Amino acid sequence: MAELLYRLGKFSARRAWAVLLSWLVILGISVSAFFIVGGTLSDGVSIPGTETAKVTDQLAETFPSVSGGSGTMVFHSSDGSALTAEQRSQIGELLTDLRDLDGVSTTTDPFETQAMIAEQVAAVADGRTQITEGRAQAEAGQEALDAGRAQVDAGQAQLDAARGQAPAAALPALEAQQATLDAARSELDTQQKTLSEGLAEIAKNTTTLDLSEQLLAMSAEIRTVSRDEATAVANIVFTEAQLDIPPAEKDAVVAAAAAGAPAGVDVEFSAELTQGVPSIFGVGEAVGLLIAAITLLVMLGTVIAASLPLVSAIVGVGVGVTAALSLSGVVDMLSITPVLGVMLGLAVGIDYSLFILNRHRKQLRQGLELHESIGLANGTSGNAVVFAGSTVLIALLALNVTGIGFLGLMGTVGAICVAVAILLAVTLTPALLALVGNRVLKKRERALIGTPLPATAEVKPMRTGRAVVTLIAGLAALVIVALPALDMRLGLPDGSSEAVDSTQYKSYQLTASEFGAGVNGPLLVVATLPEAATEDEVLAEQVRIGQALKDQEDVTAVAPIGASEDRTVLAFQVVPVEGPSSASTEQLVRDLRGLSPLSGDVELGVAGSASGNIDVSEQLGAALPLYLAVVVGLSLLIMILVFRSILVPLTATIGFMLSLAATFGGITAIFQWGWLGSVFGVHDPGPILSFLPTILIGILFGLAMDYQLFLVSGMREAFAHGAPARLAVQRGLHAGRTVVIAAAIIMISVFGGFIFAESAMIRSIGFGLAFGVLLDAFIVRMLLIPAVMHLLGDSAWWIPKWLDRILPNVDVEGAALERKHPAHATTDA
C-alpha cells in the first residue's frame, strides 16, 4: 500500500493540473446530479415495523380522514385581549381558503369547534330537562290511566251487581253499558301501551344521555379557544402522510396563513409545519472553520500552507455531500444527514491533508527534492491516513447492521464523505503541494533548506510516579464527568427545544400555557374489538374503554375520534398532562399499552410522538450490542495487525469507552439537566436525541482510533528500532503530539461550530462530537494511554508467537518505503 501511495503521490504531483481539473469536473458532475435527480429531505424520524408505525397504518386503513399528516396554527391577539367577532370571522374565512391549497385535506375552525362543544353540552342539558319533563308527564299520565282504570273497574262491578237483579227487559241496556265499559278499557290499554313505550324511550334516551354526558366529562378539558378567548388553535390536515408531505406544500400553507392573518392577530406555526431542512452552513460553522484556519496558520506559519487543507476539505465536502444528496431522490433521507456529512467531511478532510502536508514540510526542510518529498509523504503519512480512515469507514458503514434505515443511511453518507476526504488527501493534496512548491514553507525555512536541523533535547521516559498520578487523576476526572449519564433519557426533540425566537417555540409555549402542555403531543389510542359492535353498543364501548383510559395517571382528557365502518375498531385521542418528551408521558404510553387486553379481549394500540420516541429508542437500544460487536471487533483486528500487540488495542478500546461515558455524561448534564444552558443555548432541557449515542459511538470510535494510530505507531516504530519500551513511549508521543494536538483542535473547532446551529438535533450532535474529541484526544490519548503504556513496559508489545507468525506485516508508517527511498535522496526517483 505504501509503495502504491508513493507512486500515486508522485503521479499527482507531476500531473498536478490534470488532477486538479479532474476533481473540479467530479465536483461539477456531483453538483449537477444533485440538482437534476436530488429529492426532498424528511424532517421526521420513524422506524417501520414498530408498534407506533403499526397503529399509524391501522389508522390509515380504518380512519383515512385522520391518516394524513397534520400541523397546528395558533392565532393570538397581539394585545392579549379577547379576539373580536370580526377577527374570528376572518380567521374562519382564512382557514376555509387554506383548504383550496395543494395537498391540504381539511382545516378545523377552532371557533366552530368550540361552539359545537358548547352546543353538545347545552344539548345534553336540554335533553336532561326534556327527559325530566317527559318523565313527569308520563307519571301524571300513568296516574290518570290508573284513575280511569279504577273508574272502569268500579263501573264493571256495579254493572255485574245490576245484571244479577235486573229483569229480562233491562238486559239490552246492560249490554250497552258493558260495551261502553269494554271500549273504555280498550282505550285505557292503548294509552297504557303508548305510555309504556314512551317510558321505554325515556329510559333508552336516559341511558344514551348518561353515556354522552360521561364522554363529554372525559373530554371536558379539551378546548380549541382559550378561556380568555384571546388564543385559538386550528388544525390543518394534509392528504399525504406526515413524512411524505412535500416541503413546498407546508411552505405554501405557512405563507398563506401568515399573509392572511387579520389585523391585530399574530399566528404561530407548530414544528410539523415549519420544521424543514436545517441550514448546512451558518455563522457558528463559519466561526468553527475560522478557528481551524487560525490553528493551521499558527502551526504552519504561512497562509498558503494553511489554505491547502481547507481547500482539500471544502472540495471534499462539495463532492461528498452533493453526491449523497443525489440519493435523496430515490431514498428517504433525514434532513440532518447532509449536515453530518459536512461535519465529518470538513473535520477529517482538514486533518488527513494536514498529516501529509506536515510530513512533506519536514522533508522539504531537510532538502528532499519536491516531487520525491511529495511521493514519500504520500506513501508514509498517506498510508497512515488510509489505515486511520478505514477505522472511521468501518464504524460508519457498520451503522447499517442496526437494521434501522435512517441510521444506516446517515452512516453511509458519512462514510461517502470520509472516503472522498481520503481520496482527496492522497491525490489532490499532492497536486496542490506540487503547484505551490517551496512556498509551503516560511521564508526563513526556505532559506535554511538542506541545513542541519538544530539538535533537540534528548527525550527521557516519564517518571513512574507521574504515570501513576496521571492515570488515577485522568480516570477520576472521566468517571466524575460520566456520572450524569446514569440519568440519561432518550427521546426526540419537540417544539420546546427550538430557538426562543422561532415560531415553533412560540406555538409550543402558547399552546402549553393556554391549553395544557399535553395538547402539543396528544396520543392516539386504537381499540380493536373481538367482534363487531351494534350501533347501540358503540357508545357504551366508547364510554367503557374511554373511562379505562381516563383512569390512568397523568391523563388530562380522553375524546372519542370515531368507529370504523364495520364497528370493530374504536379510536380515541388521549391528552397527557405534560408534553410529548416528558418522562410522565412516556410512562403513560407504557401504562396504556400495559392495559391491553382490556376485559372483553379488547386490544389496545398507541401512536403519537411520545410512543414513537419510545419505539425508536427501544429499537436503537436493541441494535446497539450487535453494532458495538461489529465495530469494536473489526477495529480490534485492524489494530492488532497494525501494532502487533494484544494489550495496546485493548487499552485503546477501554480508553474509548471511558471517554464515551464521559461524553454521555456531559451531554446529559447540559442538554437534559440544563447545566450551562445559557452558554449552549439550552433554554428548555429535555431528553437526549434518541439516536445520538449510536451516532457518537460510531464516529468517535473511528476518530479515537485515528489518534491512537498516529501516536502509538510512533511508539511502536521507536520500540522496533531498539529503544526501551518506556523511552519509546515518550519518543512516539514527542514526535506525534504536535500534529495530533493541531488535528484535534481543528476537529473540535469544526464540530463545535455546529453547537450553535438552528436545529436542536444538530446542536446536540455538534456538542457530542466536539466534547468527545476533546476528552479522547487530550485526556485519553495524550495522557492516559502514555501512562498505561509506560506502566506496562515491554508487556505492552506482547503478542503470542503463533499469532505473530501468521499476521501479515502491515507497514503503516511506511518504514520499508523509507528504506527503499531514503530521505537524503536529492534526485527524482
C-alpha positions in Angstrom: 0.0 0.0 0.0 2.8 2.4 0.9 4.6 1.9 -2.4 1.3 2.3 -4.3 0.5 5.6 -2.5 4.1 6.8 -3.1 3.6 6.3 -6.9 0.2 7.9 -6.7 1.6 10.9 -4.9 4.4 11.4 -7.4 1.9 11.0 -10.3 -0.4 13.5 -8.8 2.5 15.9 -8.3 3.7 15.6 -11.9 0.2 15.8 -13.3 -1.0 18.5 -10.8 -3.2 20.5 -13.2 -4.8 17.4 -14.6 -5.6 16.1 -11.1 -7.0 19.5 -10.0 -9.1 19.7 -13.2 -10.3 16.1 -12.7 -11.6 16.9 -9.2 -13.3 20.1 -10.4 -15.0 18.0 -13.1 -16.1 15.4 -10.5 -17.4 18.3 -8.3 -19.3 19.7 -11.2 -20.8 16.3 -12.0 -21.8 15.7 -8.4 -23.4 19.1 -8.0 -25.3 18.7 -11.3 -26.5 15.3 -10.2 -27.8 16.8 -7.0 -29.8 19.5 -8.9 -31.1 17.0 -11.5 -32.0 13.9 -9.5 -31.9 15.1 -5.9 -35.2 14.8 -4.0 -36.5 16.2 -0.8 -35.4 15.5 2.8 -37.5 14.4 5.7 -37.7 16.2 9.0 -39.3 13.3 10.9 -37.7 10.3 12.5 -39.6 7.0 12.2 -38.8 3.3 12.0 -41.1 1.0 10.0 -42.5 -2.1 11.9 -42.6 -0.5 15.3 -45.8 -0.6 17.4 -46.4 3.1 16.7 -46.0 2.5 13.0 -48.4 -0.4 13.1 -51.1 1.7 14.8 -50.5 4.5 12.4 -51.0 2.1 9.5 -54.2 0.8 11.1 -55.5 4.3 11.5 -54.8 5.0 7.8 -56.9 1.9 6.9 -59.8 2.4 9.2 -59.9 6.2 9.6 -58.5 7.6 6.3 -59.8 11.1 7.2 -57.3 11.4 10.0 -54.4 9.4 8.5 -52.8 12.4 6.7 -50.1 14.5 8.2 -51.1 17.4 10.3 -49.9 20.6 12.0 -51.3 23.4 14.1 -51.6 27.1 13.8 -52.0 29.2 16.9 -53.9 32.5 16.5 -53.3 35.0 19.3 -54.4 38.6 19.7 -51.4 40.9 19.7 -52.5 42.8 22.8 -53.8 39.8 24.7 -57.4 40.9 24.6 -60.3 38.6 23.5 -60.5 38.1 19.8 -63.3 40.2 18.3 -66.2 38.8 16.3 -64.7 40.3 13.1 -61.3 38.7 13.8 -62.9 35.3 14.4 -64.8 35.6 11.2 -61.7 36.5 9.2 -59.8 33.6 10.8 -62.6 31.2 9.8 -62.5 32.5 6.2 -58.7 32.2 6.1 -59.0 28.5 7.2 -61.6 27.9 4.6 -59.4 29.3 1.9 -56.5 27.2 3.0 -58.5 24.1 2.1 -58.0 25.0 -1.6 -54.2 24.8 -1.4 -52.4 21.8 -3.0 -52.0 18.9 -0.6 -54.5 20.2 2.0 -57.2 17.8 3.0 -59.1 19.9 5.5 -58.8 22.5 8.3 -60.7 22.9 11.5 -62.2 26.2 12.6 -61.5 26.5 16.3 -64.4 28.8 16.9 -66.9 26.4 15.2 -65.4 23.5 17.1 -65.6 25.3 20.4 -69.2 26.4 19.6 -70.0 22.8 18.7 -68.7 21.6 22.0 -70.8 24.2 23.8 -73.8 23.1 21.8 -73.2 19.5 22.8 -73.1 20.4 26.4 -76.2 22.5 26.0 -77.9 19.7 24.1 -77.2 17.3 26.9 -78.6 19.8 29.5 -81.7 20.4 27.3 -82.1 16.6 26.9 -81.9 16.2 30.6 -84.6 18.8 31.1 -86.8 17.2 28.4 -86.4 13.8 29.9 -87.3 15.1 33.4 -90.3 16.9 31.9 -91.3 13.8 29.9 -91.0 11.5 32.9 -93.1 13.9 34.9 -95.7 13.9 32.2 -95.6 10.1 31.9 -96.0 9.8 35.7 -99.0 12.2 35.5 -100.4 10.2 32.6 -100.0 7.0 34.5 -101.9 8.4 37.4 -104.7 9.4 35.1 -104.7 6.0 33.5 -104.8 4.3 36.9 -107.7 6.5 37.9 -109.5 5.8 34.7 -108.9 2.1 35.1 -110.3 2.3 38.7 -113.4 4.0 37.4 -113.9 1.4 34.8 -113.4 -1.4 37.3 -116.0 0.3 39.6 -118.5 0.6 36.8 -117.9 -3.0 35.9 -118.6 -4.1 39.5 -121.8 -2.0 39.5 -122.8 -3.5 36.2 -122.2 -7.0 37.4 -124.3 -6.4 40.5 -127.1 -4.9 38.5 -127.0 -7.8 36.0 -128.0 -10.3 38.7 -131.0 -8.4 39.8 -132.2 -6.8 36.5 -135.4 -8.1 34.7 -135.0 -9.5 31.2 -136.3 -6.3 29.7 -133.3 -4.5 31.1 -130.7 -6.8 29.7 -130.2 -4.8 26.4 -129.4 -1.7 28.3 -126.9 -3.6 30.5 -125.2 -5.0 27.4 -124.9 -1.5 26.0 -123.3 -0.4 29.3 -120.9 -3.4 29.1 -119.9 -2.4 25.6 -119.2 1.1 26.8 -117.0 -0.3 29.6 -115.2 -2.6 27.2 -114.5 0.3 24.9 -113.2 2.4 27.8 -111.0 -0.5 29.0 -109.6 -1.0 25.4 -108.8 2.7 25.2 -107.0 2.6 28.5 -105.0 -0.4 27.3 -104.0 1.5 24.2 -103.0 4.6 26.2 -101.1 2.3 28.6 -99.2 0.8 25.8 -98.3 4.2 24.4 -97.3 5.3 27.8 -95.1 2.2 28.4 -93.4 2.8 25.0 -92.8 6.4 25.9 -91.3 5.3 29.3 -89.1 2.8 27.5 -88.0 5.5 25.1 -87.3 7.8 28.0 -85.2 5.1 29.7 -83.3 4.5 26.4 -82.7 8.2 26.0 -81.7 8.5 29.6 -79.0 5.8 29.0 -77.8 7.5 25.9 -77.8 10.8 27.6 -75.9 9.4 30.6 -73.3 7.9 28.3 -73.0 11.1 26.2 -72.6 13.0 29.5 -69.8 10.7 30.5 -68.0 11.2 27.2 -68.3 15.0 27.5 -67.0 14.8 31.0 -64.0 12.8 29.9 -63.2 15.4 27.2 -64.2 18.5 29.1 -60.6 19.8 29.3 -60.1 19.8 25.5 -60.6 23.3 24.1 -59.8 25.0 20.8 -60.3 28.5 22.1 -58.7 29.6 25.4 -60.9 30.5 28.3 -59.9 34.2 28.0 -60.8 33.9 24.3 -57.5 35.6 23.2 -56.0 32.4 21.7 -57.3 29.8 19.3 -55.6 26.7 17.9 -56.5 25.4 14.5 -55.6 22.1 13.0 -54.7 21.5 9.3 -54.7 18.0 7.8 -52.8 17.1 4.6 -53.6 14.4 2.1 -50.2 12.8 2.4 -48.7 11.1 5.5 -46.5 13.3 7.7 -43.2 12.1 6.3 -44.4 12.4 2.7 -45.6 16.0 2.7 -43.6 18.0 0.2 -41.9 21.0 1.9 -43.4 23.3 -0.8 -46.9 22.4 0.4 -46.2 23.2 4.0 -44.4 26.4 3.0 -47.5 27.4 1.0 -49.7 26.9 4.0 -47.4 28.9 6.3 -47.1 31.8 3.7 -50.8 32.0 3.1 -51.7 31.9 6.8 -49.1 34.5 7.7 -50.3 36.8 4.9 -54.0 36.3 5.6 -53.9 36.8 9.4 -56.3 39.5 10.5 -55.0 42.8 11.7 -54.2 42.7 15.4 -53.7 38.9 15.3 -50.4 37.0 15.4 -50.2 33.5 14.1 -47.5 30.9 15.1 -46.9 27.6 13.5 -46.0 24.2 15.0 -42.8 22.4 14.2 -44.8 20.0 11.9 -45.5 22.9 9.6 -42.2 24.8 9.7 -39.5 22.3 10.5 -37.7 22.0 7.2 -34.2 21.3 6.1 -31.7 22.9 8.5 -29.1 25.2 7.1 -26.0 23.2 6.3 -23.6 26.1 7.0 -24.3 29.1 9.2 -22.5 31.6 11.4 -21.4 29.1 14.1 -20.0 26.8 11.5 -18.1 29.7 9.8 -16.6 30.6 13.2 -15.5 27.0 13.8 -13.9 26.9 10.3 -12.2 30.2 11.1 -10.7 28.8 14.3 -9.5 25.8 12.3 -7.9 28.1 9.8 -6.2 30.1 12.6 -4.9 26.8 14.1 -3.4 25.8 10.8 -1.9 29.2 10.3 -0.2 29.2 13.8 1.1 25.6 13.2 2.3 26.0 9.6 3.3 29.7 9.6 2.1 30.6 6.1 -1.2 31.4 4.5 -0.5 29.2 1.5 0.3 26.1 3.7 -2.7 26.8 5.9 -5.1 27.1 3.0 -4.2 23.8 1.4 -6.0 21.5 3.9 -9.0 23.9 3.8 -9.2 23.8 0.0 -9.0 20.0 0.1 -11.7 19.7 2.8 -14.1 22.1 1.1 -13.8 20.3 -2.3 -14.3 17.0 -0.5 -17.5 18.3 1.3 -18.8 19.6 -2.0 -18.3 16.3 -3.7 -19.3 14.0 -0.9 -22.4 15.9 0.3 -23.9 16.7 -3.1 -23.2 13.1 -4.2 -25.0 11.8 -1.1 -27.9 14.3 -1.6 -28.3 13.0 -5.1 -29.5 9.8 -3.4 -32.4 11.6 -1.8 -34.4 11.3 -5.0 -34.7 7.5 -4.5 -34.4 7.0 -0.7 -35.9 8.7 2.3 -33.2 10.8 3.9 -33.3 12.6 7.2 -32.7 16.3 7.0 -29.7 16.3 9.3 -27.9 13.6 7.2 -26.1 16.0 4.9 -25.2 18.2 7.9 -23.4 15.1 9.4 -21.6 14.7 6.1 -20.4 18.3 6.3 -19.2 17.9 9.8 -17.2 14.8 9.0 -16.0 15.9 5.6 -14.6 19.2 6.9 -13.0 17.7 10.1 -11.3 14.6 8.6 -10.6 16.4 5.3 -8.6 19.0 7.0 -6.8 16.6 9.3 -5.9 14.0 6.7 -4.5 16.6 4.4 -2.6 18.2 7.3 -0.9 14.9 8.2 0.6 14.6 4.7 1.4 18.3 4.5 3.2 18.2 7.8 5.4 15.3 6.7 6.2 16.9 3.4 7.2 20.2 5.0 9.7 18.4 7.3 11.2 16.5 4.3 11.5 19.7 2.2 13.2 21.4 5.2 15.7 18.5 5.1 16.5 19.2 1.5 14.5 16.4 -0.2 13.6 17.1 -3.9 10.0 18.4 -4.3 8.3 15.5 -6.1 10.2 12.9 -4.2 9.2 14.5 -0.9 5.5 14.6 -2.0 5.6 10.9 -3.0 7.4 9.9 0.2 5.0 11.9 2.3 2.0 10.3 0.5 3.5 6.8 1.0 4.2 7.2 4.7 1.7 9.7 6.2 -0.7 9.0 3.4 -0.6 5.3 4.2 -1.3 6.1 7.9 -4.3 8.3 6.7 -5.7 5.4 4.7 -5.5 3.0 7.6 -6.9 5.6 10.1 -9.7 6.4 7.7 -10.5 2.7 7.3 -11.4 2.6 11.0 -13.8 5.5 10.6 -15.3 3.9 7.5 -15.9 0.7 9.3 -17.6 2.4 12.2 -19.8 4.4 9.9 -20.8 1.7 7.5 -21.4 -0.7 10.4 -24.4 1.5 11.3 -26.2 -0.4 8.5 -26.1 -3.6 10.6 -28.5 -2.0 13.1 -31.3 -2.6 10.6 -32.6 1.0 11.1 -32.9 2.6 7.7 -32.3 6.3 8.5 -29.4 5.5 10.8 -27.7 3.2 8.2 -28.2 5.9 5.6 -26.6 8.5 7.9 -23.6 6.2 8.3 -23.4 5.6 4.6 -23.5 9.3 3.8 -20.8 10.0 6.4 -18.7 7.1 5.0 -19.0 8.6 1.5 -17.7 12.0 2.8 -14.9 10.3 4.7 -13.9 8.2 1.7 -13.9 11.2 -0.6 -11.7 13.0 2.0 -9.2 10.1 2.0 -9.1 10.1 -1.8 -8.6 13.9 -1.9 -5.8 13.7 0.7 -3.8 11.2 -1.3 -4.4 12.8 -4.8 -5.4 16.5 -4.6 -3.1 17.3 -1.7 0.0 16.1 -3.6 -1.2 18.0 -6.6 -1.6 21.2 -4.6 1.7 20.7 -2.9 3.4 20.5 -6.3 1.7 23.7 -7.5 2.8 25.8 -4.5 6.3 24.3 -4.5 8.6 25.5 -1.7 6.1 28.3 -0.8 4.6 25.7 1.6 7.5 26.7 3.9 8.0 30.0 5.6 10.6 32.4 4.0 13.0 31.7 6.8 12.6 28.0 6.4 13.2 28.2 2.6 16.5 30.0 3.3 17.6 27.1 5.5 16.6 24.2 3.2 19.2 21.5 3.4 21.0 22.8 6.5 21.1 20.5 9.5 18.2 21.0 11.9 19.1 22.3 15.4 19.6 19.5 17.9 16.6 18.8 20.0 16.8 17.9 23.7 17.1 14.2 24.5 13.7 12.7 25.3 13.5 10.9 28.6 11.0 8.4 29.9 8.3 9.8 32.2 8.7 9.0 35.9 6.7 6.0 37.1 5.2 8.1 39.9 4.0 10.7 37.4 2.4 7.9 35.3 0.5 6.6 38.3 -0.7 10.0 39.3 -1.7 10.8 35.7 -3.6 7.6 35.4 -5.5 8.0 38.7 -6.3 11.7 38.1 -7.4 11.1 34.5 -9.6 8.1 35.4 -11.2 10.1 38.3 -11.9 13.0 36.0 -13.6 10.9 33.4 -15.6 9.0 36.0 -16.9 12.2 37.6 -17.9 13.7 34.3 -19.6 10.4 33.3 -21.8 10.2 36.4 -24.8 12.2 34.9 -25.0 9.6 32.1 -26.6 7.3 34.7 -29.7 9.5 34.4 -29.7 9.9 30.6 -33.2 9.7 29.0 -33.6 9.3 25.2 -36.2 10.9 23.0 -36.8 13.2 20.1 -36.9 17.0 20.3 -40.2 18.8 20.3 -41.1 22.5 19.8 -39.7 23.4 23.3 -36.2 22.7 22.1 -36.4 25.2 19.2 -34.9 28.7 19.3 -36.7 31.0 21.6 -37.5 33.5 18.8 -38.7 30.8 16.4 -42.4 30.4 15.5 -42.2 26.7 16.5 -41.2 27.6 20.1 -43.8 30.4 20.4 -46.5 28.0 19.1 -45.4 25.3 21.6 -45.4 27.7 24.6 -48.7 29.4 23.7 -50.4 26.0 23.4 -48.9 24.8 26.6 -49.8 27.9 28.6 -53.4 28.3 27.2 -54.5 24.7 26.6 -52.0 22.5 28.5 -48.6 21.0 27.6 -50.1 17.7 26.6 -52.0 19.3 23.7 -48.6 19.6 22.0 -48.4 15.9 21.8 -51.7 14.0 22.1 -51.7 10.3 22.0 -53.8 8.2 19.6 -55.2 5.0 21.0 -56.8 2.4 18.8 -59.1 -0.3 20.4 -59.7 -3.4 18.4 -62.9 -5.2 19.4 -63.1 -9.1 19.3 -66.3 -8.8 17.2 -68.3 -6.0 15.6 -70.4 -4.0 17.9 -74.0 -3.0 17.2 -74.9 0.7 16.7 -76.4 0.7 20.2 -73.3 -0.9 21.7 -70.7 1.5 20.2 -71.5 4.4 22.6 -71.3 2.1 25.6 -68.0 0.7 24.4 -66.6 4.1 23.9 -67.5 5.1 27.4 -66.2 1.9 28.9 -62.9 2.0 27.1 -62.6 5.7 27.3 -63.1 5.6 31.1 -60.4 3.0 31.4 -58.0 5.3 29.5 -59.1 8.3 31.6 -58.4 6.5 34.9 -54.7 6.3 34.1 -52.4 8.6 35.9 -51.3 11.8 34.1 -54.3 11.9 31.7 -56.0 15.3 31.2 -58.7 14.3 28.8 -60.0 11.5 26.5 -62.1 12.1 23.4 -63.5 9.6 21.0 -62.4 10.0 17.4 -64.9 7.6 16.0 -65.6 4.0 14.9 -64.6 2.1 11.8 -67.3 1.4 9.2 -67.5 -2.2 10.4 -67.6 -1.1 14.0 -64.6 -3.4 15.0 -62.2 -0.5 15.7 -62.6 2.5 18.0 -60.2 5.4 18.1 -59.5 7.8 20.9 -57.4 10.9 21.5 -55.7 10.9 24.8 -54.3 14.3 26.1 -51.5 13.8 28.6 -50.8 16.2 31.5 -47.3 17.0 30.2 -45.6 17.4 26.8 -44.6 14.7 24.4 -40.9 14.5 25.6 -41.7 14.3 29.3 -41.0 11.3 31.5 -44.6 11.2 32.7 -45.9 11.0 29.1 -43.5 8.2 28.3 -44.7 6.3 31.3 -48.3 6.9 30.3 -47.6 5.3 26.9 -46.3 2.2 28.7 -49.2 2.2 31.1 -51.7 2.4 28.2 -50.0 -0.4 26.4 -50.0 -2.4 29.6 -53.8 -2.2 29.7 -54.1 -4.4 26.7 -56.1 -6.6 26.5 -58.9 -4.9 28.3 -61.8 -7.0 29.7 -63.7 -8.4 26.8 -60.5 -9.1 24.8 -60.2 -5.6 23.5 -56.7 -5.0 22.1 -55.2 -1.5 22.5 -52.5 0.2 20.4 -50.9 3.6 21.0 -49.5 6.0 18.5 -48.2 9.6 18.7 -44.9 11.4 19.2 -44.3 10.1 22.7 -44.9 6.4 21.7 -42.7 7.0 18.6 -39.9 8.2 20.8 -40.2 5.1 22.9 -40.2 2.7 19.9 -37.2 4.4 18.2 -35.2 4.4 21.5 -36.0 0.7 22.2 -35.1 -0.4 18.7 -31.9 1.5 18.8 -31.1 0.0 22.1 -31.8 -3.5 20.8 -29.5 -2.9 17.8 -26.6 -1.4 19.8 -24.9 -4.6 21.1 -24.6 -6.0 17.6 -23.3 -2.7 16.3 -20.7 -2.5 19.1 -19.6 -6.0 18.5 -19.1 -5.4 14.7 -17.3 -2.0 15.2 -15.1 -3.0 18.1 -14.3 -6.4 16.7 -13.2 -5.3 13.2 -11.3 -2.3 14.6 -9.5 -4.5 17.1 -8.4 -6.8 14.3 -7.1 -3.8 12.4 -5.2 -2.5 15.4 -3.7 -6.0 16.2 -2.5 -6.0 12.6 -1.0 -2.5 12.8 0.5 -2.7 16.3 1.3 -6.4 16.5 0.1 -6.4 20.1 -2.8 -7.6 22.2 -2.8 -5.1 25.1 -2.4 -1.9 23.0 -5.7 -2.5 21.1 -7.4 -3.4 24.4 -6.2 -0.3 26.3 -7.2 1.8 23.3 -10.7 0.4 23.3 -11.1 0.7 27.1 -9.9 4.3 26.9 -12.5 5.0 24.3 -15.3 3.5 26.4 -14.2 5.8 29.3 -14.2 8.9 27.1 -17.5 7.9 25.6 -19.1 7.5 29.0 -17.8 10.9 30.0 -19.1 12.4 26.7 -22.6 11.0 27.5 -22.3 12.5 31.0 -21.5 15.9 29.6 -24.4 15.8 27.1 -26.8 14.7 29.9 -25.7 17.5 32.2 -26.1 20.2 29.6 -29.0 19.1 27.4 -31.1 17.2 29.9 -30.3 18.8 33.2 -29.7 22.3 31.7 -26.3 22.9 33.3 -24.5 25.8 31.4 -27.7 26.0 29.3 -27.3 29.7 28.7 -23.9 29.1 27.2 -25.0 26.3 24.8 -28.5 27.7 24.0 -30.4 25.1 26.0 -33.4 27.0 27.4 -35.8 24.1 27.9 -33.8 20.9 28.9 -35.3 17.6 27.7 -34.3 14.1 26.7 -31.2 13.3 24.7 -31.7 12.7 21.0 -32.6 9.0 20.7 -30.0 8.1 18.0 -27.2 10.4 19.3 -25.5 7.7 21.4 -25.3 5.3 18.4 -24.0 8.0 16.1 -21.4 9.1 18.7 -20.2 5.6 19.2 -19.6 5.1 15.5 -17.9 8.4 14.7 -16.0 8.9 18.0 -14.6 5.3 17.9 -13.3 5.8 14.4 -11.7 9.2 15.3 -10.3 7.9 18.6 -8.5 5.1 16.7 -7.2 7.7 14.3 -5.3 9.5 17.1 -4.3 6.1 18.6 -2.8 5.2 15.3 -0.9 8.4 14.8 0.5 8.4 18.3 1.1 4.8 19.1 2.5 3.9 15.7 5.4 6.2 16.5 5.9 4.4 19.8 6.0 1.1 18.1 8.4 2.3 15.5 10.8 3.6 18.2 10.5 0.3 20.1 11.1 -1.7 16.9 14.3 0.3 16.3 15.6 -0.8 19.7 14.5 1.9 22.1 13.5 0.6 25.6 9.7 0.4 25.9 9.3 3.3 28.2 11.6 5.5 26.2 9.8 4.5 23.1 6.6 5.8 24.6 8.0 9.3 25.1 9.7 9.4 21.7 6.5 8.4 19.9 4.5 10.9 22.0 7.0 13.7 21.4 7.1 13.0 17.6 3.4 12.9 17.1 1.8 15.2 19.7 2.1 18.5 17.8 0.2 17.4 14.7 -2.3 15.4 16.8 -3.0 18.4 19.0 -3.5 20.6 16.0 -5.7 18.0 14.3 -7.8 17.6 17.5 -8.2 21.4 17.9 -9.3 21.5 14.2 -11.9 18.8 14.7 -13.2 20.4 17.9 -13.5 23.7 16.2 -15.3 22.3 13.2 -17.7 20.2 15.3 -18.1 23.0 17.9 -19.3 25.4 15.2 -22.4 23.3 14.9 -23.3 23.7 18.6 -24.9 27.0 17.7 -26.9 25.7 14.7 -30.6 26.4 14.5 -31.6 22.8 14.8 -31.7 21.2 18.2 -30.6 17.8 16.8 -27.6 19.4 15.1 -26.6 21.2 18.3 -26.5 18.1 20.4 -24.6 16.2 17.7 -22.1 19.0 17.3 -21.5 19.2 21.0 -21.2 15.5 21.5 -18.6 15.2 18.7 -16.6 18.2 19.9 -16.7 17.2 23.6 -15.9 13.6 22.7 -12.9 14.5 20.7 -11.7 16.9 23.4 -11.9 14.2 26.1 -10.5 11.4 23.9 -7.6 13.3 22.3 -6.4 15.3 25.2 -7.2 13.1 28.2 -7.2 9.5 26.9 -4.7 9.6 24.0 -2.3 12.3 25.3 -2.4 11.4 29.0 -3.9 8.1 29.9 -2.6 5.9 27.1 1.1 7.1 27.5 0.8 6.5 31.3 -0.6 3.0 30.8 2.0 2.2 28.1 4.7 3.3 30.5 3.4 1.2 33.3 3.0 -1.9 31.0 6.6 -1.5 29.8 7.7 -4.4 27.4 4.5 -6.3 28.1 2.6 -3.7 26.1 4.0 -5.2 22.9 3.4 -8.8 23.9 1.8 -11.0 21.3 1.5 -14.8 21.1 4.3 -16.2 18.9 1.9 -18.3 16.9 -0.2 -15.2 16.2 2.8 -13.1 15.3 3.9 -15.7 12.7 0.6 -15.7 10.9 -0.1 -12.0 10.9 0.9 -10.1 7.8 3.3 -7.2 8.2 1.3 -4.0 8.0 3.7 -1.2 7.5 1.5 1.7 8.5 4.3 4.3 8.8 5.9 3.2 5.5 9.3 2.3 7.1 10.1 -0.1 4.2 9.3 2.7 1.7 11.7 5.0 3.6 14.4 2.4 3.4 13.8 2.0 -0.4 13.6 5.7 -0.9 16.0 7.3 1.6 15.2 10.8 2.7 18.7 12.0 1.8 18.0 11.4 -1.9 18.0 14.6 -4.0 17.0 13.3 -7.4 13.6 12.3 -8.6 13.4 8.6 -8.4 
